Amino acid sequence: MLTAAVAESAIRKRKGELGQFLTPAPVADFMASLFAPLPKVVRLLDAGAGAGSLTSAFVSHLCENNASVSAVEATLFEIDSLIQDALFKKMQDCQRICEKAGIQFSFAIHESDFIQEMSARLGDSLFDMKPLVFDAAIVNPPYRKISTDSAERRGLRHVGVETSNLYAGFIALIQRLLAPGGQLVAITPRSFCNGPYFRPFREDLLANLEFHRLHVFESRGAAFRDDSVLQENIIFHAVKGYKQPNKLVVSSSSGKHGDIVAEAKIPFTEIVHKNDSEKFIHIPSASGHAGAKKVMDGLHATLASLGITVSTGRVVDFRLKDALRMKPEKGTVPLLYPCHFNGGTVHWPKLDARKPNAILNNDETRPWLVKSGVYLLTKRFTSKEERRRLVACIFDPQDVDAEWLGFENHLNYFHADGHGLDRNLAVGLFVFLNSSVVDQYFRRFSGHTQVNATDLRTLAYPDRKTLQVMGSELKRLDEPQEKIDELVEKYIHAHQ
Ligand SMILES: C[S@@+](CC[C@H](N)C(=O)[O-])C[C@H]1O[C@@H](n2cnc3c(N)ncnc32)[C@H](O)[C@@H]1O
């Protein structure tokens, strides 16, 4: 029993290290179906091939549907020695299937590190090697963070790719290996669509690939239910080229059988907004998303124009460990975590919580503290169960008596140049950010439960007067969702 548990945990660890989450067959079939017509001889790339299920789906689809392809030359990269036998056997199966369909199939498996090898080739360090070129790539790259000083990061930097996640490194290299008009179908986490760290990656991607389809799953983890991957996934079909199409297909499915639930053609300008310097990729996949975009398009204030700044809580608890106290005591001030959020307000102290409630107020900690005042706080991470992605609450000095405060790093706070906000303005922001409209809009570009300060900074906001009126009309902060939405309906929708 124990041995089985140990073996299981070793497998999990290895899977985690290699980012080995295999694509379920229905999803692989769906991905294979997305390719547009291909050349007669297809040079195919499967990077991070695992047991070969993507190449296999590609080949099956070709044999069943495509009369014009006469040969497939598959190149597969897979670093894991333990999966090589399965991969080799799968390629032999592909050969047999192709033979029956009158298609020539050849394959080369590289048991090597795709990132190291390709960045060396592309970066000219192995100049005697011919660069590889592909007409098609079908990939589910490994997902893992790569640290700044890792070999992967150095290799990628060498070819001008700056990214902190392995999957983005894979995609950036694959993009460079495609022939003009070459096609890429990939399944990746959705995090690159809005994370601030992915901006260089988004720019690189959007400048070199034309997007033809974006596909998302209705529920988180649907595509990889067995592996309980918590990231939301996206499938995209893109073509090497420099001019985005006017419209592209956005679709979504439950993920169970690769079944399409909804599909629509959306102008590219709605996917990446013209003046958005962050180049967020919006994916309007649910019916409410279009309406939300319309409402948000009617808003013209920015946080900066309102004189408001949003910052991430300055107290990083593990860096200031010695200054933290579980209970308030003499010489301390309140330290606020998301666990202090309660029905729209802050309930402090929370003595049964596992988090400290207080921080020393001294010369060392003062740079991390803020003067008390009315602040709007939002959680940086929401749980999957939470109904909305954005959860905002008000800190009111009337509830907590203190001169200084510590905001912990797991929350964002809205302030006026380091000071508190006018109360009605703060409550107006509370109404706006907690509304269903903003939630729907947010879900267009964010597929994960993290809310970055950059996300909040790039939103459009109602003008000061509208915020103040909404703020003055909300009498209680624990009103139900309907009441919040009514106010937004009354003061924002109705005026557009
Ligand atoms: C997310 S899995 C996908 C496997 C397969 N393509 C599929 O869809 O079922 C990613 C694969 O990449 C492999 N891998 C991880 N790092 C790699 C690297 N640096 N070079 C090549 N393969 C790698 C892992 O071992 C794993 O099999």
The ligand as a Gaussian input file, in Angstrom:
#p B3LYP/6-31G(d) Opt

LIG

0 1
 C        1.852000      18.798000     -21.594000
 S        2.760000      17.349000     -22.053000
 C        1.981000      16.986000     -23.583000
 C        2.333000      15.674000     -24.168000
 C        1.655000      15.371000     -25.506000
 N        2.007000      16.327000     -26.528000
 C        0.165000      15.362000     -25.363000
 O       -0.450000      16.297000     -25.814000
 O       -0.378000      14.409000     -24.799000
 C        4.326000      18.034000     -22.442000
 C        5.432000      17.041000     -22.756000
 O        6.637000      17.775000     -22.954000
 C        7.742000      17.038000     -22.425000
 N        8.812000      18.006000     -22.130000
 C        8.982000      18.753000     -21.012000
 N       10.043000      19.558000     -21.137000
 C       10.565000      19.322000     -22.367000
 C       11.669000      19.855000     -23.083000
 N       12.409000      20.809000     -22.548000
 N       11.921000      19.383000     -24.320000
 C       11.149000      18.409000     -24.868000
 N       10.094000      17.874000     -24.234000
 C        9.788000      18.318000     -23.007000
 C        7.151000      16.348000     -21.200000
 O        7.891000      15.207000     -20.852000
 C        5.726000      16.027000     -21.681000
 O        5.649000      14.731000     -22.201000

